Amino acid sequence: MKRTREEVDATLLIAKLNAAELLPAVHCLSFGPGASGAAAGDFSLLELEPTLCQQLEDGHSLVIRGDKDEQAVLCSKDKTYDLKIADTSNMLLFIPGCKTPDQLKKEEAHCNIIHTEIFGFSNNYWELRRCRPKLKKLKKLLMENPYEGPDSQKEKDSNCSKYTTEDLLDQIQASEEEIMTQLQVLNACEIGGYWRILEFDYEMKLLNHVTQLVDSESWSFRKVPLNTCLQELGPLEPEEMIEHCLKCYGKKYVDEGEVYFELDADKICRATAHMLLQNAVKFNLAEFQEVWQQSVPEGMITSLDQLKGLALVDRHSRPEIIFLLKVDDLPEDNQGRFNSLFSLREKWTEEDIAPYIQDLCGEKQTIGALLTKYSRSSMQNGVKVYNSRRPIS
Amino acid sequence: MVQIVISSARAGGLAEWVLMELQGEIEARYSTGLAGNLLGDLHYTTEGIPVLIVGHHILYGKIIHLEKPFAVLVKHTPGDRDCDELRRETGTQYLVTALIKNKILFKIRPKPIITNVPKKV
């Protein structure tokens, strides 16, 4: 049933096409015996960014992740994309073995027929759009069973929920690299093959051991020797936890064969503030700043800039106050986030609100764009402020 | 939560197919469906313009190099107890069978082929 050259030429004649103006090769297209529509669900067309295409060509896989009631996402090794079905009014035919004119021109000119079978057809395809990984769930899972130290009763109970890297990949709509990065941000620790978040008081206990040792040994906080730390603090806490604490709050380096840590002043000041603020609803700002500076290690300078996304200052109250407001306690979705911020405070300056919406910015979105979309601006005492677009109950 | 893996059929060189985009729908002449039937002849002019003859129509189109290529994914449901390297039973998978980097777009109205031209009297 295959078409012959004579038949093809006859058709050209009837169509009044001049064979001299055409390349000698012709594709006789037919539908393959198994050709069907994508609606049957056996195959799909996925639109790719060039980088994703390259990854597939290199043999890497992609993974679709989602619960039945969630919007599906597609993950590469390091990025997450929203997955949507795009409809087209046109018909798309997928044709294996079909050559483009450039490819034909490169080959020897034969007056030949290429019998080509259409694999299938579709009027939709999967569309990807880069999105923020859905990482709020990660902290939620790890907080089911925070690590309080090896002697805690919980550690002897094997029923407490614990998650390996594979377990997390099974539960979180994010790429592996994004999950790993977030685990670092959370100061999570892999203990016995499971990822654990440290209970706040325990984490502070470890940190205090280190800073007190630095103080009593009169070390510079930029040159904290690992071995001495492990030696002196080993009797108090597991060595792995001491080293974990140093890694979370400092940067490792080697000097003349010895391992040292340069402690991060900003991180330690921030953690100290967290510790002070979490036990009160609010704090007198002036008093807080004094206590705070006194509580941090010698040589470290506190500054309110260190508390972005952790605490909020109210300069309109008398006296001025400061209170804990953690961005990771707020909703993950844009509208939810703005609603909760405006419920807390009616009008925000850009400077105050920026740390609490920074993480919502996508690849190409700016704080300004978000504010334009989700809020309304006005002037108050010569300063631009933002409030909700609609009434918040 | 479900994890559906999209894996490359072969690491060294995926087949490259072509997408053909047509306006409207293609109907089979008989009710047996499209499978197994001829569609038509695809020619290229020496300038590289695609010319498709389908039934009584000629369509002129153009080749477009896709800024965003496509992957053709073929679904693979486990019927035969597949396991991955970790020896877990895998669920539904998609295999990347081919990549599409070029498409032939036909969007100009087809020209009918007139087979009987009445002679001028």
HADDOCK unambig.tbl for C-alpha pairs under 7 A between the chains (distance, minus, plus):
assign (segid A and resid 14 and name CA) (segid B and resid 115 and name CA) 6.36 0.50 0.50
assign (segid A and resid 15 and name CA) (segid B and resid 113 and name CA) 5.65 0.50 0.50
assign (segid A and resid 21 and name CA) (segid B and resid 45 and name CA) 5.56 0.50 0.50
assign (segid A and resid 21 and name CA) (segid B and resid 46 and name CA) 5.70 0.50 0.50
assign (segid A and resid 22 and name CA) (segid B and resid 43 and name CA) 6.78 0.50 0.50
assign (segid A and resid 22 and name CA) (segid B and resid 44 and name CA) 5.64 0.50 0.50
assign (segid A and resid 22 and name CA) (segid B and resid 45 and name CA) 3.97 0.50 0.50
assign (segid A and resid 22 and name CA) (segid B and resid 46 and name CA) 5.11 0.50 0.50
assign (segid A and resid 23 and name CA) (segid B and resid 44 and name CA) 5.69 0.50 0.50
assign (segid A and resid 23 and name CA) (segid B and resid 45 and name CA) 5.66 0.50 0.50
assign (segid A and resid 23 and name CA) (segid B and resid 46 and name CA) 5.35 0.50 0.50
assign (segid A and resid 26 and name CA) (segid B and resid 41 and name CA) 6.64 0.50 0.50
assign (segid A and resid 26 and name CA) (segid B and resid 42 and name CA) 5.76 0.50 0.50
assign (segid A and resid 26 and name CA) (segid B and resid 43 and name CA) 5.07 0.50 0.50
assign (segid A and resid 27 and name CA) (segid B and resid 41 and name CA) 5.74 0.50 0.50
assign (segid A and resid 27 and name CA) (segid B and resid 42 and name CA) 4.95 0.50 0.50
assign (segid A and resid 27 and name CA) (segid B and resid 43 and name CA) 6.63 0.50 0.50
assign (segid A and resid 28 and name CA) (segid B and resid 40 and name CA) 5.98 0.50 0.50
assign (segid A and resid 28 and name CA) (segid B and resid 41 and name CA) 4.59 0.50 0.50
assign (segid A and resid 28 and name CA) (segid B and resid 42 and name CA) 6.28 0.50 0.50
assign (segid A and resid 29 and name CA) (segid B and resid 38 and name CA) 6.05 0.50 0.50
assign (segid A and resid 29 and name CA) (segid B and resid 39 and name CA) 5.28 0.50 0.50
assign (segid A and resid 29 and name CA) (segid B and resid 40 and name CA) 5.36 0.50 0.50
assign (segid A and resid 29 and name CA) (segid B and resid 41 and name CA) 5.98 0.50 0.50
assign (segid A and resid 30 and name CA) (segid B and resid 36 and name CA) 6.58 0.50 0.50
assign (segid A and resid 30 and name CA) (segid B and resid 37 and name CA) 5.49 0.50 0.50
assign (segid A and resid 30 and name CA) (segid B and resid 38 and name CA) 3.89 0.50 0.50
assign (segid A and resid 30 and name CA) (segid B and resid 39 and name CA) 4.80 0.50 0.50
assign (segid A and resid 30 and name CA) (segid B and resid 40 and name CA) 6.92 0.50 0.50
assign (segid A and resid 31 and name CA) (segid B and resid 34 and name CA) 6.31 0.50 0.50
assign (segid A and resid 31 and name CA) (segid B and resid 35 and name CA) 5.03 0.50 0.50
assign (segid A and resid 31 and name CA) (segid B and resid 36 and name CA) 5.02 0.50 0.50
assign (segid A and resid 31 and name CA) (segid B and resid 37 and name CA) 5.39 0.50 0.50
assign (segid A and resid 31 and name CA) (segid B and resid 38 and name CA) 6.19 0.50 0.50
assign (segid A and resid 31 and name CA) (segid B and resid 39 and name CA) 6.79 0.50 0.50
assign (segid A and resid 32 and name CA) (segid B and resid 35 and name CA) 5.67 0.50 0.50
assign (segid A and resid 32 and name CA) (segid B and resid 36 and name CA) 5.25 0.50 0.50
assign (segid A and resid 33 and name CA) (segid B and resid 35 and name CA) 4.93 0.50 0.50
assign (segid A and resid 33 and name CA) (segid B and resid 36 and name CA) 4.60 0.50 0.50
assign (segid A and resid 34 and name CA) (segid B and resid 35 and name CA) 6.12 0.50 0.50
assign (segid A and resid 35 and name CA) (segid B and resid 35 and name CA) 5.21 0.50 0.50
assign (segid A and resid 36 and name CA) (segid B and resid 35 and name CA) 6.99 0.50 0.50
assign (segid A and resid 42 and name CA) (segid B and resid 74 and name CA) 6.01 0.50 0.50
assign (segid A and resid 42 and name CA) (segid B and resid 75 and name CA) 5.12 0.50 0.50
assign (segid A and resid 43 and name CA) (segid B and resid 73 and name CA) 5.33 0.50 0.50
assign (segid A and resid 43 and name CA) (segid B and resid 74 and name CA) 4.26 0.50 0.50
assign (segid A and resid 43 and name CA) (segid B and resid 75 and name CA) 5.45 0.50 0.50
assign (segid A and resid 44 and name CA) (segid B and resid 72 and name CA) 5.99 0.50 0.50
assign (segid A and resid 44 and name CA) (segid B and resid 73 and name CA) 5.13 0.50 0.50
assign (segid A and resid 44 and name CA) (segid B and resid 74 and name CA) 6.61 0.50 0.50
assign (segid A and resid 45 and name CA) (segid B and resid 70 and name CA) 6.29 0.50 0.50
assign (segid A and resid 45 and name CA) (segid B and resid 71 and name CA) 5.78 0.50 0.50
assign (segid A and resid 45 and name CA) (segid B and resid 72 and name CA) 4.88 0.50 0.50
assign (segid A and resid 45 and name CA) (segid B and resid 73 and name CA) 6.11 0.50 0.50
assign (segid A and resid 46 and name CA) (segid B and resid 70 and name CA) 5.30 0.50 0.50
assign (segid A and resid 46 and name CA) (segid B and resid 71 and name CA) 5.09 0.50 0.50
assign (segid A and resid 46 and name CA) (segid B and resid 72 and name CA) 6.49 0.50 0.50
assign (segid A and resid 47 and name CA) (segid B and resid 68 and name CA) 6.26 0.50 0.50
assign (segid A and resid 47 and name CA) (segid B and resid 69 and name CA) 6.03 0.50 0.50
assign (segid A and resid 47 and name CA) (segid B and resid 70 and name CA) 4.49 0.50 0.50
assign (segid A and resid 47 and name CA) (segid B and resid 71 and name CA) 6.55 0.50 0.50
assign (segid A and resid 48 and name CA) (segid B and resid 68 and name CA) 5.37 0.50 0.50
assign (segid A and resid 48 and name CA) (segid B and resid 69 and name CA) 5.42 0.50 0.50
assign (segid A and resid 48 and name CA) (segid B and resid 70 and name CA) 5.62 0.50 0.50
assign (segid A and resid 49 and name CA) (segid B and resid 68 and name CA) 5.33 0.50 0.50
assign (segid A and resid 49 and name CA) (segid B and resid 69 and name CA) 6.98 0.50 0.50
assign (segid A and resid 50 and name CA) (segid B and resid 68 and name CA) 6.25 0.50 0.50
assign (segid A and resid 50 and name CA) (segid B and resid 69 and name CA) 6.93 0.50 0.50
assign (segid A and resid 56 and name CA) (segid B and resid 8 and name CA) 5.89 0.50 0.50
assign (segid A and resid 57 and name CA) (segid B and resid 11 and name CA) 6.47 0.50 0.50
assign (segid A and resid 57 and name CA) (segid B and resid 13 and name CA) 6.58 0.50 0.50
assign (segid A and resid 57 and name CA) (segid B and resid 14 and name CA) 6.49 0.50 0.50
assign (segid A and resid 58 and name CA) (segid B and resid 11 and name CA) 5.76 0.50 0.50
assign (segid A and resid 59 and name CA) (segid B and resid 8 and name CA) 5.38 0.50 0.50
assign (segid A and resid 59 and name CA) (segid B and resid 10 and name CA) 6.55 0.50 0.50
assign (segid A and resid 59 and name CA) (segid B and resid 11 and name CA) 3.98 0.50 0.50
assign (segid A and resid 60 and name CA) (segid B and resid 7 and name CA) 6.84 0.50 0.50
assign (segid A and resid 60 and name CA) (segid B and resid 8 and name CA) 6.59 0.50 0.50
assign (segid A and resid 61 and name CA) (segid B and resid 5 and name CA) 6.85 0.50 0.50
assign (segid A and resid 61 and name CA) (segid B and resid 6 and name CA) 5.55 0.50 0.50
assign (segid A and resid 61 and name CA) (segid B and resid 7 and name CA) 4.41 0.50 0.50
assign (segid A and resid 61 and name CA) (segid B and resid 8 and name CA) 6.20 0.50 0.50
assign (segid A and resid 62 and name CA) (segid B and resid 5 and name CA) 5.97 0.50 0.50
assign (segid A and resid 62 and name CA) (segid B and resid 6 and name CA) 4.96 0.50 0.50
assign (segid A and resid 62 and name CA) (segid B and resid 7 and name CA) 6.41 0.50 0.50
assign (segid A and resid 63 and name CA) (segid B and resid 3 and name CA) 6.38 0.50 0.50
assign (segid A and resid 63 and name CA) (segid B and resid 4 and name CA) 5.54 0.50 0.50
assign (segid A and resid 63 and name CA) (segid B and resid 5 and name CA) 4.45 0.50 0.50
assign (segid A and resid 63 and name CA) (segid B and resid 6 and name CA) 5.71 0.50 0.50
assign (segid A and resid 64 and name CA) (segid B and resid 3 and name CA) 5.59 0.50 0.50
assign (segid A and resid 64 and name CA) (segid B and resid 4 and name CA) 4.93 0.50 0.50
assign (segid A and resid 64 and name CA) (segid B and resid 5 and name CA) 6.28 0.50 0.50
assign (segid A and resid 65 and name CA) (segid B and resid 1 and name CA) 6.95 0.50 0.50
assign (segid A and resid 65 and name CA) (segid B and resid 2 and name CA) 5.68 0.50 0.50
assign (segid A and resid 65 and name CA) (segid B and resid 3 and name CA) 4.72 0.50 0.50
assign (segid A and resid 65 and name CA) (segid B and resid 4 and name CA) 6.53 0.50 0.50
assign (segid A and resid 66 and name CA) (segid B and resid 1 and name CA) 5.26 0.50 0.50
assign (segid A and resid 66 and name CA) (segid B and resid 2 and name CA) 5.46 0.50 0.50
assign (segid A and resid 66 and name CA) (segid B and resid 3 and name CA) 6.91 0.50 0.50
assign (segid A and resid 67 and name CA) (segid B and resid 1 and name CA) 4.15 0.50 0.50
assign (segid A and resid 67 and name CA) (segid B and resid 2 and name CA) 5.85 0.50 0.50
assign (segid A and resid 89 and name CA) (segid B and resid 24 and name CA) 6.99 0.50 0.50
assign (segid A and resid 90 and name CA) (segid B and resid 21 and name CA) 6.41 0.50 0.50
assign (segid A and resid 90 and name CA) (segid B and resid 22 and name CA) 5.60 0.50 0.50
assign (segid A and resid 90 and name CA) (segid B and resid 23 and name CA) 4.58 0.50 0.50
assign (segid A and resid 90 and name CA) (segid B and resid 24 and name CA) 5.68 0.50 0.50
assign (segid A and resid 91 and name CA) (segid B and resid 21 and name CA) 5.60 0.50 0.50
assign (segid A and resid 91 and name CA) (segid B and resid 22 and name CA) 5.14 0.50 0.50
assign (segid A and resid 91 and name CA) (segid B and resid 23 and name CA) 6.11 0.50 0.50
assign (segid A and resid 91 and name CA) (segid B and resid 24 and name CA) 6.48 0.50 0.50
assign (segid A and resid 91 and name CA) (segid B and resid 25 and name CA) 6.29 0.50 0.50
assign (segid A and resid 92 and name CA) (segid B and resid 19 and name CA) 6.45 0.50 0.50
assign (segid A and resid 92 and name CA) (segid B and resid 20 and name CA) 5.67 0.50 0.50
assign (segid A and resid 92 and name CA) (segid B and resid 21 and name CA) 4.67 0.50 0.50
assign (segid A and resid 92 and name CA) (segid B and resid 22 and name CA) 6.57 0.50 0.50
assign (segid A and resid 93 and name CA) (segid B and resid 19 and name CA) 5.59 0.50 0.50
assign (segid A and resid 93 and name CA) (segid B and resid 20 and name CA) 4.97 0.50 0.50
assign (segid A and resid 93 and name CA) (segid B and resid 21 and name CA) 6.38 0.50 0.50
assign (segid A and resid 94 and name CA) (segid B and resid 17 and name CA) 6.80 0.50 0.50
assign (segid A and resid 94 and name CA) (segid B and resid 18 and name CA) 6.10 0.50 0.50
assign (segid A and resid 94 and name CA) (segid B and resid 19 and name CA) 4.89 0.50 0.50
assign (segid A and resid 94 and name CA) (segid B and resid 20 and name CA) 6.55 0.50 0.50
assign (segid A and resid 95 and name CA) (segid B and resid 17 and name CA) 5.51 0.50 0.50
assign (segid A and resid 95 and name CA) (segid B and resid 18 and name CA) 5.18 0.50 0.50
assign (segid A and resid 95 and name CA) (segid B and resid 19 and name CA) 6.09 0.50 0.50
assign (segid A and resid 96 and name CA) (segid B and resid 17 and name CA) 4.44 0.50 0.50
assign (segid A and resid 96 and name CA) (segid B and resid 18 and name CA) 6.45 0.50 0.50
assign (segid A and resid 97 and name CA) (segid B and resid 17 and name CA) 6.08 0.50 0.50
assign (segid A and resid 98 and name CA) (segid B and resid 17 and name CA) 6.39 0.50 0.50
assign (segid A and resid 98 and name CA) (segid B and resid 18 and name CA) 5.97 0.50 0.50
assign (segid A and resid 101 and name CA) (segid B and resid 44 and name CA) 6.45 0.50 0.50
assign (segid A and resid 101 and name CA) (segid B and resid 48 and name CA) 5.31 0.50 0.50
assign (segid A and resid 170 and name CA) (segid B and resid 1 and name CA) 6.45 0.50 0.50
assign (segid A and resid 170 and name CA) (segid B and resid 3 and name CA) 6.57 0.50 0.50
assign (segid A and resid 171 and name CA) (segid B and resid 1 and name CA) 5.83 0.50 0.50
